[in-house]
Amino acid sequence: MQASPCYPLLCEPLFKPKIWGGRGLEKILDKRLPPGELIGESWEVADVPEGTSGIANGPLTGMSLRQAMEQYGEALVPAQQNPRFPLLVKFIDAQDDLSVQVHPGRDACERHFPEERSKEECWIVVHSAAGGCMLHGVQPGVTWSEVAARMRDGTVVECMRRVPVQAGDVVHLAPGTIHALLKGVMVLEIQEPSDSTFRVYDYGRLGEDGRPRPLHIERALRALRLREDAPAKLASRRQIFAWGHHESLMDIAPYRIERLSLQRPVVCEAPSAVSIVFVVLAGRVLVRQGDDATALRLGDTCILPAAVDRAELHPEGDAQIILAIPGPGPKKAAGPQVTGYNKGKGKRPKAEAEAGAGPAVRIEGL
Ligand SMILES: [Zn+2]
């Protein structure tokens, strides 16, 4: 039988040991971690030179996402997004403070770093210990030259904004934003597929080889954008339906992110041939497409290939699922369409008119 990628692909994560990692992914998301290692990241969807995730169900079982992209690229993602899968999706478990860093954006890469790739990031907080915080941008009034001086003398944390976070918060890290995830916080990170990171402060820690990990201060300063007025946490618009509720979390050129809280089954249609990444953040969901059914548990991720234009999501009890949809590249004129709203309770979603121009995905009650 010819293997076909036209079914919901359950992802096999790639676990990354880190000096700041631990066993939180096992405790909170029930991940089966390799024994005895401090795991910092679970790469759920990855097709980058630094690593690839795998496929854990159906005819493609055992194949890496890289191999699947090579063989079935156009069935997985629209042609203009090839040759690599256009999103990198990870869980990050910060059992200690992560290094303070800056990622370059498209402009900085074009002007200064042709070998690097733009990295636009979004964090959805999965768990936060009491007092959990992150560092996002700089405090009001802090100038570029003060940041530069503090990066060089190792005190940059003192001029950064410290933002308390809790589960469910959504944080946008536009390229150029200086940031750090701090101890006790676990996030789902959705980002452009890039590992371009300029580290500017590492708390004087030693790496696995017993030496300090390298810093990239001069490069970070070329990518830095202060944006002291940019909100760290994003407000989302929640729309209530008979089947649960829907929130549009982010709608920017590289991707769109939505959150569904499901009490009843919905059908998800993507008529414009987009791939969709589903991540379950609460409960269990059965993804049905034709005769195929893929069971997703808490913390599981699956890719709905572009060649599949319709799937049903059946929650077991209450479930929460994140949809990450790679951007269209050049903008097209279609926003998210969510129908089946309750005439009495919910309002006609304003988001249809206001949203950006991501590819159309239609969610409807079954
Ligand atoms: Zn980052």
Boltz pocket constraint, residues with backbone or C-beta under 6 A from the ligand:
constraints:
  - pocket:
      binder: B
      contacts: [[A, 101], [A, 103], [A, 121], [A, 173], [A, 179]]
      max_distance: 6.0
